[in-house]
């Protein structure tokens, strides 16, 4: 089921789709926005410097606005926040992935 259709039809979200390189700071279309939804890919997030710059602008706003990333969108959000990303050897093939808390050494299984 399409993410856009789900948000609009199920949750009555008013949604505006912009291209990946839309400049949020300049906002040439003068869009009034209250939050960001960064959608899935495909693609290499490091190849989207304009998108990362716009997300960095959004992260700097006071008061902060909600930002949600899924798949590629989450990787872009991480890069904008200063993290590094890398391609997994085999990719993420679903749920129940082991995750180690580096502070405690405890291993959790993701839901």
PAZAPA-4460 file (N, C-alpha, C; in steps of 0.05 Angstrom, whole numbers, plus 32768, in hexadecimal, padded with zeros to 4 digits):
% residues 111
    n_x    n_y    n_z   ca_x   ca_y   ca_z    c_x    c_y    c_z   seq   type   mol
   8011   7FE8   8000   8000   8000   8000   8012   8019   8000     1      X     A
   800C   802B   7FEF   801C   8043   7FEB   801C   8054   8005     2      X     A
   8034   805D   800D   8037   806D   8025   8027   8087   8024     3      X     A
   8029   8095   800D   801A   80AE   800A   7FFC   80A9   800D     4      X     A
   7FF2   8095   7FFF   7FD5   808F   8000   7FCD   8088   801C     5      X     A
   7FDE   8078   802A   7FD7   8071   8046   7FD5   808A   8057     6      X     A
   7FE8   809C   8056   7FE8   80B4   8067   7FD0   80C5   8061     7      X     A
   7FCA   80C9   8047   7FB4   80DA   803F   7F99   80CE   8045     8      X     A
   7F95   80B5   803D   7F7A   80A8   803F   7F74   809E   805C     9      X     A
   7F88   8093   8069   7F83   8087   8083   7F86   809B   809A    10      X     A
   7F98   80AE   8097   7F9D   80C1   80AD   7F96   80DE   80A6    11      X     A
   7F8A   80E3   808F   7F82   80FE   8086   7F98   8112   8087    12      X     A
   7FB0   810A   8080   7FC7   811C   8080   7FC6   812D   8066    13      X     A
   7FCA   8147   8069   7FCD   8158   8051   7FEA   8157   8049    14      X     A
   7FF0   814D   8032   800B   8146   802A   8012   8154   8010    15      X     A
   802A   815F   800E   8035   816B   7FF6   804E   815C   7FEF    16      X     A
   804F   8151   7FD7   8067   8143   7FCD   8079   8156   7FBE    17      X     A
   8093   8156   7FC6   80A6   8167   7FB8   80BD   8156   7FAE    18      X     A
   80CC   815F   7F9A   80E2   8150   7F90   80F8   814D   7FA5    19      X     A
   810A   8139   7FA0   811F   8133   7FB4   8131   814A   7FB9    20      X     A
   8134   815C   7FA5   8147   8172   7FA8   8139   818D   7FAE    21      X     A
   8121   818C   7FB9   8112   81A4   7FC0   8121   81B2   7FD7    22      X     A
   8125   81CC   7FD4   8134   81DC   7FE8   8120   81E7   7FFD    23      X     A
   8120   81DA   8014   810D   81E2   8029   8112   81FE   8033    24      X     A
   812C   8205   8035   8133   8220   803F   8129   8236   802D    25      X     A
   812E   8233   8013   8124   8247   7FFF   8106   8245   7FFC    26      X     A
   80FB   822C   7FFD   80DF   8226   7FFA   80D2   8236   7FE3    27      X     A
   80DC   8230   7FCA   80D2   8240   7FB3   80B4   823E   7FAE    28      X     A
   80A7   8229   7FB7   808A   8226   7FB3   807A   8231   7FCA    29      X     A
   8089   823C   7FDE   807C   8248   7FF6   8069   8235   8003    30      X     A
   8072   821C   8007   8062   8208   8013   8062   820B   8032    31      X     A
   804A   820C   803E   8048   820C   805B   8049   81F0   8065    32      X     A
   805E   81E8   8073   8061   81CC   807C   8065   81CB   809A    33      X     A
   805A   81B6   80A5   805B   81B2   80C2   806D   819A   80CA    34      X     A
   8075   818A   80B6   8086   8173   80BC   8090   8167   80A2    35      X     A
   80A3   8155   80A4   80AE   8148   808C   80AB   812A   808E    36      X     A
   80A4   811E   8077   80A4   8101   8074   80B8   80FB   805E    37      X     A
   80CE   80EE   8065   80E3   80E7   8051   80DE   80CB   8048    38      X     A
   80D6   80C7   802F   80CD   80AD   8026   80E5   809B   801F    39      X     A
   80DD   8083   8017   80F0   806E   8010   80FD   8073   7FF5    40      X     A
   8111   8064   7FEE   8122   8067   7FD6   8116   805D   7FBD    41      X     A
   8126   8054   7FAB   8141   8049   7FAE   8156   805F   7FAC    42      X     A
   816E   8057   7FB2   8185   8069   7FAE   8199   8068   7FC4    43      X     A
   81AF   8076   7FBE   81C5   8079   7FD1   81C1   8094   7FDF    44      X     A
   81BC   8095   7FF9   81B7   80AE   8006   81CD   80C3   8003    45      X     A
   81E6   80BA   8000   81FC   80CD   7FFD   81FB   80DC   7FE2    46      X     A
   81EA   80D3   7FD0   81E8   80E1   7FB6   81D2   80F6   7FB6    47      X     A
   81C8   80FE   7FCD   81B2   8111   7FCF   81BB   8129   7FE1    48      X     A
   81D0   8138   7FD9   81D9   814D   7FEB   81C4   8164   7FEF    49      X     A
   81B4   8169   7FDA   819F   817F   7FDD   818B   8176   7FF2    50      X     A
   8183   815D   7FF1   816F   8153   8005   817B   8154   8021    51      X     A
   8193   814C   8024   81A0   814D   803E   81A2   8169   8049    52      X     A
   81A8   817C   8038   81A9   8199   8040   818E   81A2   8049    53      X     A
   8179   819B   803B   815E   81A3   8043   8156   8197   805D    54      X     A
   815D   817E   8062   8157   8171   807B   8167   817E   8092    55      X     A
   8180   8185   808D   818F   8194   80A1   8182   81AE   80A8    56      X     A
   8177   81BC   8094   8169   81D5   8099   8151   81CF   80AB    57      X     A
   8141   81BA   80A4   812A   81B3   80B4   8131   81AC   80D1    58      X     A
   8147   819D   80D4   8150   8196   80EF   8158   81AE   8100    59      X     A
   8160   81C4   80F3   8169   81DC   8102   8152   81EE   810A    60      X     A
   813A   81E9   8101   8124   81FB   8107   811C   81FB   8125    61      X     A
   8115   8212   812E   810B   8215   814A   80F0   8224   8148    62      X     A
   80DB   8218   8152   80DA   81FE   815F   80DD   81E8   814A    63      X     A
   80E6   81D0   8153   80EA   81BA   8141   80D0   81B0   8135    64      X     A
   80D3   81A6   811C   80BB   819A   810F   80C0   817C   810D    65      X     A
   80AB   816C   810D   80AF   814F   810C   80BA   8147   80F1    66      X     A
   80CC   8134   80F1   80D8   8128   80D8   80D8   810A   80DB    67      X     A
   80CD   80FC   80C7   80CC   80DF   80C8   80D9   80D5   80AE    68      X     A
   80EB   80C2   80B1   80F7   80B6   809A   80F2   8098   8099    69      X     A
   80ED   808E   8081   80EA   8071   807D   80FE   8068   8068    70      X     A
   810C   8053   806D   8120   8047   805B   8135   805C   8052    71      X     A
   8135   8064   8039   8149   8078   802F   8145   8092   803E    72      X     A
   812C   8099   8044   8127   80B2   8053   8134   80B2   806E    73      X     A
   8134   809B   807C   8141   8099   8096   815F   809C   8093    74      X     A
   816B   8091   807E   8187   8094   8079   818E   80B1   8074    75      X     A
   817E   80BF   8064   8182   80DB   805F   8181   80EC   8078    76      X     A
   816E   80E5   8089   816B   80F3   80A3   8184   80EE   80B4    77      X     A
   818E   80D6   80B4   81A6   80D0   80C3   81BE   80DF   80B9    78      X     A
   81C2   80E1   809F   81D8   80F0   8093   81D5   810E   809A    79      X     A
   81BD   8118   8099   81B9   8134   809F   81C0   813A   80BC    80      X     A
   81BC   8126   80CD   81C2   812A   80EA   81DF   8125   80F1    81      X     A
   81EF   811D   80DC   820C   811A   80E0   8215   80FD   80E2    82      X     A
   8203   80EA   80DF   820B   80CD   80E0   8218   80C5   80C6    83      X     A
   8223   80AE   80C6   822E   80A1   80AE   821C   8089   80A7    84      X     A
   821A   8084   808D   820A   806C   8085   821C   805B   8073    85      X     A
   8215   8041   8071   8224   8030   805F   8210   801A   8056    86      X     A
   8216   800F   803F   8205   7FFA   8033   820B   7FDF   8041    87      X     A
   81F6   7FD2   804A   81F9   7FB8   8057   8200   7FA3   8042    88      X     A
   8210   7F90   8049   8218   7F7B   8036   8201   7F6D   802A    89      X     A
   81ED   7F65   803A   81D6   7F56   8030   81BC   7F66   8032    90      X     A
   81BD   7F7E   803B   81A4   7F8D   803F   8195   7F85   8057    91      X     A
   8181   7F94   805E   816F   7F8D   8074   8157   7F7F   8069    92      X     A
   8154   7F66   8070   813E   7F56   8064   8127   7F52   8077    93      X     A
   8121   7F65   8087   8109   7F63   8097   810D   7F68   80B5    94      X     A
   80FB   7F5C   80C4   80FA   7F61   80E1   810C   7F4E   80F0    95      X     A
   810B   7F51   810A   811A   7F40   811D   8138   7F41   8118    96      X     A
   8143   7F58   8117   8160   7F5C   8114   816C   7F5F   8130    97      X     A
   8183   7F52   8134   8191   7F56   814E   819C   7F73   8150    98      X     A
   819A   7F7F   8167   81A4   7F9A   816C   81B2   7F9A   8187    99      X     A
   81CB   7FA2   8188   81DB   7FA2   81A1   81DC   7FBE   81AC   100      X     A
   81D5   7FC1   81C5   81D8   7FDA   81D3   81F5   7FDC   81DB   101      X     A
   8204   7FEE   81CE   8221   7FF0   81D3   8227   7FFA   81EF   102      X     A
   8214   8006   81FC   8219   8010   8217   8219   7FF9   822B   103      X     A
   8207   7FE5   8227   8204   7FD0   823A   820D   7FB5   8230   104      X     A
   8210   7FB2   8216   8217   7F98   820A   81FF   7F86   8207   105      X     A
   81E7   7F8F   820F   81CF   7F7F   820C   81C5   7F7E   81F0   106      X     A
   81BD   7F66   81E7   81B3   7F63   81CC   8194   7F62   81CC   107      X     A
   8188   7F71   81BA   816B   7F71   81B7   8164   7F67   819C   108      X     A
   814C   7F5C   8198   8142   7F55   817E   812D   7F69   8177   109      X     A
   8130   7F76   8160   811D   7F8B   8158   8102   7F7E   8152   110      X     A
   80EC   7F8D   8157   80D1   7F82   8151   80CB   7F83   8133   111      X     A
***
